[in-house]
Amino acid sequence: YRPQKAVNHFIRWSKDPADTLKKREYYPELEKSVLFDLGYISKRSGHTRGSTVDLTIASLHTGEELDMGGPYDYFGQLSHHNYEDLSEIQRKNRKLLKSLMEKHGFRSYSKEWWHYTLKGEPFPDTYFDFDIY
């Protein structure tokens, strides 16, 4: 869950061209002014409806995250499900995550390997804005 006020913060951040502190880490190939147009950030989010989750898989034995070929929240081709320049194990790990999530009623987002939304979400038109403590 992500409150609407957090999404509103993203909107404010996107309009400040001087704030590029995280550019190298999260969007090195893009200008942040296009992140909304390209669908990496939305003014209305499934996270705010409580129906979308960002996740990965970790090893039960080591606690280490499986190699997905790129970090979460990276805005670029590297994060797309159809990105081809991955190792066999990275492709296998992404496919495992996607198949597990789809098996349990979630749909993927093509531009972010970590982003899944519940099919038949209970509040498809409601954007919540309450705090969680």
VMD Tcl script that builds the backbone (N, CA, C; Angstrom):
set m [mol new atoms 399]
animate dup $m
set s [atomselect $m all]
$s set {name element resname resid chain x y z} {
  {N N TYR 1 A 0.835 -1.188 0.000}
  {CA C TYR 1 A 0.000 0.000 0.000}
  {C C TYR 1 A 0.873 1.241 0.000}
  {N N ARG 2 A 0.530 2.196 -0.840}
  {CA C ARG 2 A 1.225 3.483 -0.897}
  {C C ARG 2 A 0.168 4.579 -0.862}
  {N N PRO 3 A 0.160 5.406 0.179}
  {CA C PRO 3 A -0.862 6.463 0.258}
  {C C PRO 3 A -0.751 7.450 -0.909}
  {N N GLN 4 A -1.876 8.030 -1.268}
  {CA C GLN 4 A -1.903 8.992 -2.367}
  {C C GLN 4 A -0.949 10.150 -2.109}
  {N N LYS 5 A -0.756 10.529 -0.840}
  {CA C LYS 5 A 0.170 11.637 -0.554}
  {C C LYS 5 A 1.595 11.296 -1.002}
  {N N ALA 6 A 1.975 10.008 -0.977}
  {CA C ALA 6 A 3.301 9.604 -1.471}
  {C C ALA 6 A 3.360 9.736 -2.989}
  {N N VAL 7 A 2.292 9.359 -3.661}
  {CA C VAL 7 A 2.220 9.524 -5.113}
  {C C VAL 7 A 2.288 11.010 -5.458}
  {N N ASN 8 A 1.592 11.832 -4.694}
  {CA C ASN 8 A 1.638 13.280 -4.915}
  {C C ASN 8 A 3.061 13.817 -4.763}
  {N N HIS 9 A 3.832 13.207 -3.846}
  {CA C HIS 9 A 5.229 13.592 -3.679}
  {C C HIS 9 A 6.019 13.267 -4.957}
  {N N PHE 10 A 5.768 12.100 -5.552}
  {CA C PHE 10 A 6.416 11.754 -6.823}
  {C C PHE 10 A 6.111 12.801 -7.881}
  {N N ILE 11 A 4.874 13.244 -7.919}
  {CA C ILE 11 A 4.462 14.240 -8.913}
  {C C ILE 11 A 5.250 15.536 -8.703}
  {N N ARG 12 A 5.335 15.987 -7.443}
  {CA C ARG 12 A 6.103 17.207 -7.143}
  {C C ARG 12 A 7.572 17.017 -7.516}
  {N N TRP 13 A 8.142 15.852 -7.155}
  {CA C TRP 13 A 9.536 15.543 -7.452}
  {C C TRP 13 A 9.791 15.584 -8.963}
  {N N SER 14 A 8.865 15.055 -9.730}
  {CA C SER 14 A 9.053 14.990 -11.184}
  {C C SER 14 A 9.097 16.368 -11.817}
  {N N LYS 15 A 8.495 17.339 -11.187}
  {CA C LYS 15 A 8.440 18.698 -11.733}
  {C C LYS 15 A 9.625 19.562 -11.303}
  {N N ASP 16 A 10.534 19.005 -10.492}
  {CA C ASP 16 A 11.704 19.746 -10.024}
  {C C ASP 16 A 12.937 19.270 -10.799}
  {N N PRO 17 A 13.306 19.970 -11.868}
  {CA C PRO 17 A 14.432 19.510 -12.692}
  {C C PRO 17 A 15.770 19.520 -11.965}
  {N N ALA 18 A 15.867 20.257 -10.868}
  {CA C ALA 18 A 17.130 20.330 -10.130}
  {C C ALA 18 A 17.365 19.107 -9.246}
  {N N ASP 19 A 16.309 18.375 -8.916}
  {CA C ASP 19 A 16.447 17.219 -8.031}
  {C C ASP 19 A 16.769 15.972 -8.856}
  {N N THR 20 A 18.054 15.707 -9.028}
  {CA C THR 20 A 18.504 14.545 -9.796}
  {C C THR 20 A 19.392 13.629 -8.954}
  {N N LEU 21 A 19.224 13.691 -7.645}
  {CA C LEU 21 A 20.067 12.936 -6.719}
  {C C LEU 21 A 20.104 11.438 -7.038}
  {N N LYS 22 A 19.003 10.859 -7.442}
  {CA C LYS 22 A 18.918 9.416 -7.684}
  {C C LYS 22 A 18.940 9.041 -9.168}
  {N N LYS 23 A 19.248 9.991 -10.031}
  {CA C LYS 23 A 19.220 9.727 -11.478}
  {C C LYS 23 A 20.124 8.563 -11.860}
  {N N ARG 24 A 21.351 8.541 -11.435}
  {CA C ARG 24 A 22.292 7.494 -11.820}
  {C C ARG 24 A 21.814 6.115 -11.381}
  {N N GLU 25 A 21.186 6.048 -10.228}
  {CA C GLU 25 A 20.747 4.767 -9.671}
  {C C GLU 25 A 19.439 4.260 -10.286}
  {N N TYR 26 A 18.471 5.155 -10.559}
  {CA C TYR 26 A 17.137 4.721 -10.938}
  {C C TYR 26 A 16.711 5.045 -12.369}
  {N N TYR 27 A 17.265 6.074 -12.991}
  {CA C TYR 27 A 16.820 6.427 -14.348}
  {C C TYR 27 A 17.948 7.086 -15.153}
  {N N PRO 28 A 19.113 6.421 -15.254}
  {CA C PRO 28 A 20.272 7.054 -15.895}
  {C C PRO 28 A 20.102 7.332 -17.383}
  {N N GLU 29 A 19.242 6.589 -18.067}
  {CA C GLU 29 A 19.088 6.743 -19.509}
  {C C GLU 29 A 17.920 7.657 -19.888}
  {N N LEU 30 A 17.192 8.147 -18.899}
  {CA C LEU 30 A 15.981 8.923 -19.163}
  {C C LEU 30 A 16.015 10.261 -18.434}
  {N N GLU 31 A 15.271 11.207 -18.970}
  {CA C GLU 31 A 15.024 12.439 -18.237}
  {C C GLU 31 A 13.796 12.201 -17.369}
  {N N LYS 32 A 13.808 12.695 -16.167}
  {CA C LYS 32 A 12.670 12.399 -15.292}
  {C C LYS 32 A 11.377 13.027 -15.776}
  {N N SER 33 A 11.475 14.008 -16.641}
  {CA C SER 33 A 10.268 14.637 -17.188}
  {C C SER 33 A 9.440 13.657 -18.031}
  {N N VAL 34 A 10.026 12.533 -18.477}
  {CA C VAL 34 A 9.291 11.569 -19.300}
  {C C VAL 34 A 8.828 10.341 -18.519}
  {N N LEU 35 A 9.145 10.259 -17.240}
  {CA C LEU 35 A 8.822 9.059 -16.465}
  {C C LEU 35 A 7.324 8.791 -16.384}
  {N N PHE 36 A 6.497 9.833 -16.329}
  {CA C PHE 36 A 5.047 9.648 -16.329}
  {C C PHE 36 A 4.572 9.219 -17.715}
  {N N ASP 37 A 5.057 9.925 -18.743}
  {CA C ASP 37 A 4.630 9.612 -20.113}
  {C C ASP 37 A 4.985 8.186 -20.515}
  {N N LEU 38 A 6.105 7.679 -20.026}
  {CA C LEU 38 A 6.536 6.322 -20.370}
  {C C LEU 38 A 5.919 5.251 -19.469}
  {N N GLY 39 A 5.153 5.675 -18.458}
  {CA C GLY 39 A 4.446 4.714 -17.612}
  {C C GLY 39 A 5.224 4.173 -16.434}
  {N N TYR 40 A 6.375 4.759 -16.118}
  {CA C TYR 40 A 7.133 4.287 -14.964}
  {C C TYR 40 A 6.571 4.819 -13.650}
  {N N ILE 41 A 5.971 5.979 -13.710}
  {CA C ILE 41 A 5.310 6.562 -12.541}
  {C C ILE 41 A 3.920 6.999 -12.994}
  {N N SER 42 A 2.939 6.839 -12.118}
  {CA C SER 42 A 1.562 7.174 -12.463}
  {C C SER 42 A 0.978 8.129 -11.431}
  {N N LYS 43 A 0.110 9.009 -11.885}
  {CA C LYS 43 A -0.566 9.916 -10.958}
  {C C LYS 43 A -1.603 9.180 -10.121}
  {N N ARG 44 A -2.036 8.036 -10.596}
  {CA C ARG 44 A -2.955 7.153 -9.877}
  {C C ARG 44 A -2.335 5.764 -9.891}
  {N N SER 45 A -2.114 5.192 -8.745}
  {CA C SER 45 A -1.353 3.961 -8.653}
  {C C SER 45 A -2.154 2.814 -8.051}
  {N N GLY 46 A -1.926 1.617 -8.573}
  {CA C GLY 46 A -2.505 0.420 -7.971}
  {C C GLY 46 A -2.025 0.218 -6.545}
  {N N HIS 47 A -0.843 0.728 -6.242}
  {CA C HIS 47 A -0.338 0.656 -4.869}
  {C C HIS 47 A -1.278 1.417 -3.927}
  {N N THR 48 A -1.805 2.529 -4.411}
  {CA C THR 48 A -2.697 3.362 -3.609}
  {C C THR 48 A -4.062 2.701 -3.422}
  {N N ARG 49 A -4.410 1.818 -4.315}
  {CA C ARG 49 A -5.653 1.046 -4.176}
  {C C ARG 49 A -5.440 -0.173 -3.283}
  {N N GLY 50 A -4.199 -0.417 -2.887}
  {CA C GLY 50 A -3.888 -1.581 -2.057}
  {C C GLY 50 A -3.906 -2.879 -2.840}
  {N N SER 51 A -3.806 -2.800 -4.164}
  {CA C SER 51 A -3.913 -3.982 -5.014}
  {C C SER 51 A -2.630 -4.327 -5.756}
  {N N THR 52 A -1.610 -3.515 -5.601}
  {CA C THR 52 A -0.361 -3.727 -6.320}
  {C C THR 52 A 0.776 -3.890 -5.338}
  {N N VAL 53 A 1.668 -4.800 -5.685}
  {CA C VAL 53 A 2.810 -5.089 -4.829}
  {C C VAL 53 A 4.080 -5.108 -5.675}
  {N N ASP 54 A 5.169 -4.632 -5.106}
  {CA C ASP 54 A 6.494 -4.744 -5.706}
  {C C ASP 54 A 7.249 -5.781 -4.887}
  {N N LEU 55 A 7.805 -6.804 -5.554}
  {CA C LEU 55 A 8.464 -7.865 -4.801}
  {C C LEU 55 A 9.472 -8.604 -5.645}
  {N N THR 56 A 10.255 -9.421 -4.968}
  {CA C THR 56 A 11.197 -10.319 -5.607}
  {C C THR 56 A 11.159 -11.640 -4.846}
  {N N ILE 57 A 12.072 -12.535 -5.165}
  {CA C ILE 57 A 12.167 -13.827 -4.488}
  {C C ILE 57 A 13.528 -13.898 -3.805}
  {N N ALA 58 A 13.546 -14.400 -2.586}
  {CA C ALA 58 A 14.793 -14.620 -1.863}
  {C C ALA 58 A 14.940 -16.107 -1.579}
  {N N SER 59 A 16.168 -16.552 -1.498}
  {CA C SER 59 A 16.457 -17.946 -1.172}
  {C C SER 59 A 16.048 -18.240 0.257}
  {N N LEU 60 A 15.334 -19.319 0.448}
  {CA C LEU 60 A 14.927 -19.738 1.785}
  {C C LEU 60 A 16.147 -20.124 2.617}
  {N N HIS 61 A 17.182 -20.636 1.974}
  {CA C HIS 61 A 18.372 -21.118 2.671}
  {C C HIS 61 A 19.347 -20.009 3.048}
  {N N THR 62 A 19.511 -19.027 2.166}
  {CA C THR 62 A 20.518 -17.984 2.410}
  {C C THR 62 A 19.928 -16.622 2.743}
  {N N GLY 63 A 18.655 -16.409 2.379}
  {CA C GLY 63 A 18.046 -15.096 2.558}
  {C C GLY 63 A 18.441 -14.121 1.463}
  {N N GLU 64 A 19.291 -14.532 0.545}
  {CA C GLU 64 A 19.739 -13.669 -0.547}
  {C C GLU 64 A 18.683 -13.597 -1.635}
  {N N GLU 65 A 18.511 -12.404 -2.187}
  {CA C GLU 65 A 17.578 -12.229 -3.299}
  {C C GLU 65 A 18.111 -12.939 -4.536}
  {N N LEU 66 A 17.212 -13.554 -5.296}
  {CA C LEU 66 A 17.601 -14.166 -6.555}
  {C C LEU 66 A 17.992 -13.068 -7.543}
  {N N ASP 67 A 18.911 -13.386 -8.431}
  {CA C ASP 67 A 19.397 -12.431 -9.430}
  {C C ASP 67 A 18.344 -12.264 -10.517}
  {N N MET 68 A 17.759 -11.084 -10.577}
  {CA C MET 68 A 16.736 -10.784 -11.570}
  {C C MET 68 A 17.288 -9.975 -12.745}
  {N N GLY 69 A 18.580 -9.739 -12.739}
  {CA C GLY 69 A 19.188 -9.048 -13.868}
  {C C GLY 69 A 19.149 -7.543 -13.786}
  {N N GLY 70 A 18.646 -7.027 -12.707}
  {CA C GLY 70 A 18.585 -5.581 -12.526}
  {C C GLY 70 A 17.852 -5.262 -11.240}
  {N N PRO 71 A 18.095 -4.095 -10.697}
  {CA C PRO 71 A 17.454 -3.711 -9.440}
  {C C PRO 71 A 15.989 -3.319 -9.635}
  {N N TYR 72 A 15.223 -3.401 -8.554}
  {CA C TYR 72 A 13.841 -2.920 -8.625}
  {C C TYR 72 A 13.870 -1.394 -8.698}
  {N N ASP 73 A 12.799 -0.831 -9.192}
  {CA C ASP 73 A 12.627 0.613 -9.354}
  {C C ASP 73 A 13.621 1.242 -10.324}
  {N N TYR 74 A 14.224 0.424 -11.191}
  {CA C TYR 74 A 15.082 0.948 -12.244}
  {C C TYR 74 A 14.193 1.234 -13.451}
  {N N PHE 75 A 14.175 2.475 -13.891}
  {CA C PHE 75 A 13.313 2.879 -14.991}
  {C C PHE 75 A 14.095 2.820 -16.303}
  {N N GLY 76 A 13.871 1.750 -17.052}
  {CA C GLY 76 A 14.555 1.567 -18.323}
  {C C GLY 76 A 14.325 0.168 -18.860}
  {N N GLN 77 A 14.847 -0.079 -20.054}
  {CA C GLN 77 A 14.652 -1.349 -20.746}
  {C C GLN 77 A 15.080 -2.550 -19.908}
  {N N LEU 78 A 16.132 -2.400 -19.137}
  {CA C LEU 78 A 16.650 -3.478 -18.287}
  {C C LEU 78 A 15.574 -4.100 -17.412}
  {N N SER 79 A 14.582 -3.333 -17.028}
  {CA C SER 79 A 13.531 -3.799 -16.127}
  {C C SER 79 A 12.356 -4.463 -16.832}
  {N N HIS 80 A 12.274 -4.317 -18.143}
  {CA C HIS 80 A 11.135 -4.853 -18.887}
  {C C HIS 80 A 11.146 -6.382 -18.880}
  {N N HIS 81 A 9.970 -6.956 -18.817}
  {CA C HIS 81 A 9.858 -8.417 -18.855}
  {C C HIS 81 A 10.462 -8.996 -20.126}
  {N N ASN 82 A 10.376 -8.288 -21.235}
  {CA C ASN 82 A 10.875 -8.823 -22.507}
  {C C ASN 82 A 12.324 -8.431 -22.800}
  {N N TYR 83 A 13.032 -7.877 -21.820}
  {CA C TYR 83 A 14.436 -7.508 -22.013}
  {C C TYR 83 A 15.233 -8.773 -22.316}
  {N N GLU 84 A 16.006 -8.738 -23.374}
  {CA C GLU 84 A 16.652 -9.958 -23.847}
  {C C GLU 84 A 18.085 -10.145 -23.383}
  {N N ASP 85 A 18.761 -9.107 -22.969}
  {CA C ASP 85 A 20.174 -9.228 -22.616}
  {C C ASP 85 A 20.344 -9.643 -21.148}
  {N N LEU 86 A 19.790 -10.815 -20.830}
  {CA C LEU 86 A 19.871 -11.387 -19.490}
  {C C LEU 86 A 20.557 -12.745 -19.575}
  {N N SER 87 A 21.136 -13.165 -18.477}
  {CA C SER 87 A 21.688 -14.521 -18.439}
  {C C SER 87 A 20.532 -15.522 -18.349}
  {N N GLU 88 A 20.827 -16.768 -18.578}
  {CA C GLU 88 A 19.801 -17.809 -18.497}
  {C C GLU 88 A 19.188 -17.857 -17.097}
  {N N ILE 89 A 20.003 -17.747 -16.062}
  {CA C ILE 89 A 19.485 -17.802 -14.681}
  {C C ILE 89 A 18.615 -16.585 -14.370}
  {N N GLN 90 A 18.983 -15.413 -14.871}
  {CA C GLN 90 A 18.178 -14.208 -14.661}
  {C C GLN 90 A 16.820 -14.343 -15.332}
  {N N ARG 91 A 16.815 -14.862 -16.565}
  {CA C ARG 91 A 15.545 -15.110 -17.263}
  {C C ARG 91 A 14.706 -16.129 -16.493}
  {N N LYS 92 A 15.338 -17.172 -16.023}
  {CA C LYS 92 A 14.647 -18.221 -15.264}
  {C C LYS 92 A 14.041 -17.650 -13.981}
  {N N ASN 93 A 14.786 -16.802 -13.284}
  {CA C ASN 93 A 14.294 -16.207 -12.039}
  {C C ASN 93 A 13.110 -15.283 -12.285}
  {N N ARG 94 A 13.179 -14.474 -13.339}
  {CA C ARG 94 A 12.053 -13.591 -13.678}
  {C C ARG 94 A 10.829 -14.417 -14.063}
  {N N LYS 95 A 11.064 -15.470 -14.826}
  {CA C LYS 95 A 9.956 -16.340 -15.243}
  {C C LYS 95 A 9.326 -17.026 -14.036}
  {N N LEU 96 A 10.141 -17.448 -13.072}
  {CA C LEU 96 A 9.623 -18.072 -11.857}
  {C C LEU 96 A 8.735 -17.101 -11.088}
  {N N LEU 97 A 9.210 -15.895 -10.866}
  {CA C LEU 97 A 8.415 -14.896 -10.157}
  {C C LEU 97 A 7.100 -14.636 -10.885}
  {N N LYS 98 A 7.177 -14.434 -12.180}
  {CA C LYS 98 A 5.971 -14.142 -12.957}
  {C C LYS 98 A 4.985 -15.306 -12.915}
  {N N SER 99 A 5.472 -16.518 -13.072}
  {CA C SER 99 A 4.563 -17.668 -13.072}
  {C C SER 99 A 3.909 -17.864 -11.710}
  {N N LEU 100 A 4.664 -17.661 -10.639}
  {CA C LEU 100 A 4.087 -17.786 -9.295}
  {C C LEU 100 A 3.023 -16.720 -9.042}
  {N N MET 101 A 3.313 -15.505 -9.423}
  {CA C MET 101 A 2.361 -14.423 -9.193}
  {C C MET 101 A 1.101 -14.616 -10.035}
  {N N GLU 102 A 1.268 -15.002 -11.286}
  {CA C GLU 102 A 0.099 -15.229 -12.135}
  {C C GLU 102 A -0.722 -16.413 -11.634}
  {N N LYS 103 A -0.059 -17.443 -11.158}
  {CA C LYS 103 A -0.749 -18.616 -10.600}
  {C C LYS 103 A -1.644 -18.226 -9.431}
  {N N HIS 104 A -1.227 -17.199 -8.697}
  {CA C HIS 104 A -1.966 -16.786 -7.503}
  {C C HIS 104 A -2.790 -15.519 -7.716}
  {N N GLY 105 A -3.133 -15.251 -8.971}
  {CA C GLY 105 A -4.125 -14.222 -9.250}
  {C C GLY 105 A -3.617 -12.816 -9.491}
  {N N PHE 106 A -2.359 -12.670 -9.832}
  {CA C PHE 106 A -1.804 -11.346 -10.118}
  {C C PHE 106 A -1.438 -11.240 -11.589}
  {N N ARG 107 A -1.427 -10.026 -12.097}
  {CA C ARG 107 A -0.964 -9.786 -13.467}
  {C C ARG 107 A 0.290 -8.917 -13.398}
  {N N SER 108 A 1.170 -9.139 -14.338}
  {CA C SER 108 A 2.439 -8.412 -14.359}
  {C C SER 108 A 2.285 -7.071 -15.070}
  {N N TYR 109 A 3.267 -6.228 -14.879}
  {CA C TYR 109 A 3.378 -4.963 -15.604}
  {C C TYR 109 A 4.601 -5.101 -16.509}
  {N N SER 110 A 4.432 -4.952 -17.785}
  {CA C SER 110 A 5.465 -5.278 -18.771}
  {C C SER 110 A 6.780 -4.519 -18.589}
  {N N LYS 111 A 6.735 -3.342 -17.987}
  {CA C LYS 111 A 7.949 -2.515 -17.869}
  {C C LYS 111 A 8.701 -2.708 -16.550}
  {N N GLU 112 A 8.138 -3.499 -15.620}
  {CA C GLU 112 A 8.784 -3.669 -14.317}
  {C C GLU 112 A 8.666 -5.119 -13.869}
  {N N TRP 113 A 9.774 -5.847 -13.830}
  {CA C TRP 113 A 9.743 -7.269 -13.484}
  {C C TRP 113 A 9.226 -7.522 -12.067}
  {N N TRP 114 A 9.237 -6.556 -11.189}
  {CA C TRP 114 A 8.886 -6.699 -9.775}
  {C C TRP 114 A 7.451 -6.277 -9.451}
  {N N HIS 115 A 6.704 -5.753 -10.391}
  {CA C HIS 115 A 5.426 -5.058 -10.159}
  {C C HIS 115 A 4.245 -5.945 -10.577}
  {N N TYR 116 A 3.360 -6.259 -9.620}
  {CA C TYR 116 A 2.204 -7.129 -9.876}
  {C C TYR 116 A 0.943 -6.547 -9.252}
  {N N THR 117 A -0.154 -6.668 -9.981}
  {CA C THR 117 A -1.451 -6.165 -9.525}
  {C C THR 117 A -2.444 -7.313 -9.448}
  {N N LEU 118 A -3.204 -7.349 -8.372}
  {CA C LEU 118 A -4.223 -8.369 -8.155}
  {C C LEU 118 A -5.304 -8.271 -9.220}
  {N N LYS 119 A -5.592 -9.396 -9.867}
  {CA C LYS 119 A -6.705 -9.436 -10.826}
  {C C LYS 119 A -7.999 -9.364 -10.034}
  {N N GLY 120 A -8.988 -8.665 -10.541}
  {CA C GLY 120 A -10.260 -8.545 -9.832}
  {C C GLY 120 A -10.105 -7.815 -8.510}
  {N N GLU 121 A -9.283 -6.796 -8.513}
  {CA C GLU 121 A -9.005 -6.062 -7.266}
  {C C GLU 121 A -10.295 -5.527 -6.638}
  {N N PRO 122 A -10.370 -5.513 -5.302}
  {CA C PRO 122 A -11.610 -5.144 -4.628}
  {C C PRO 122 A -11.977 -3.656 -4.698}
  {N N PHE 123 A -10.996 -2.777 -4.895}
  {CA C PHE 123 A -11.257 -1.331 -4.915}
  {C C PHE 123 A -10.655 -0.708 -6.168}
  {N N PRO 124 A -11.134 -1.076 -7.366}
  {CA C PRO 124 A -10.492 -0.633 -8.605}
  {C C PRO 124 A -10.575 0.869 -8.872}
  {N N ASP 125 A -11.471 1.560 -8.224}
  {CA C ASP 125 A -11.630 2.991 -8.472}
  {C C ASP 125 A -11.391 3.844 -7.228}
  {N N THR 126 A -10.788 3.248 -6.202}
  {CA C THR 126 A -10.570 3.958 -4.947}
  {C C THR 126 A -9.077 4.137 -4.709}
  {N N TYR 127 A -8.683 5.357 -4.408}
  {CA C TYR 127 A -7.287 5.673 -4.134}
  {C C TYR 127 A -7.200 6.155 -2.688}
  {N N PHE 128 A -6.651 5.304 -1.844}
  {CA C PHE 128 A -6.625 5.570 -0.403}
  {C C PHE 128 A -5.498 6.517 -0.028}
  {N N ASP 129 A -5.681 7.207 1.079}
  {CA C ASP 129 A -4.683 8.171 1.529}
  {C C ASP 129 A -4.546 8.166 3.050}
  {N N PHE 130 A -4.601 6.983 3.655}
  {CA C PHE 130 A -4.470 6.932 5.111}
  {C C PHE 130 A -3.068 6.487 5.489}
  {N N ASP 131 A -2.645 6.911 6.678}
  {CA C ASP 131 A -1.328 6.553 7.186}
  {C C ASP 131 A -1.364 5.180 7.843}
  {N N ILE 132 A -0.258 4.489 7.791}
  {CA C ILE 132 A -0.092 3.212 8.493}
  {C C ILE 132 A 1.039 3.395 9.483}
  {N N TYR 133 A 0.796 2.977 10.707}
  {CA C TYR 133 A 1.824 3.137 11.739}
  {C C TYR 133 A 2.321 1.808 12.205}
}
mol reanalyze $m
mol bondsrecalc $m
mol representation Tube
mol addrep $m
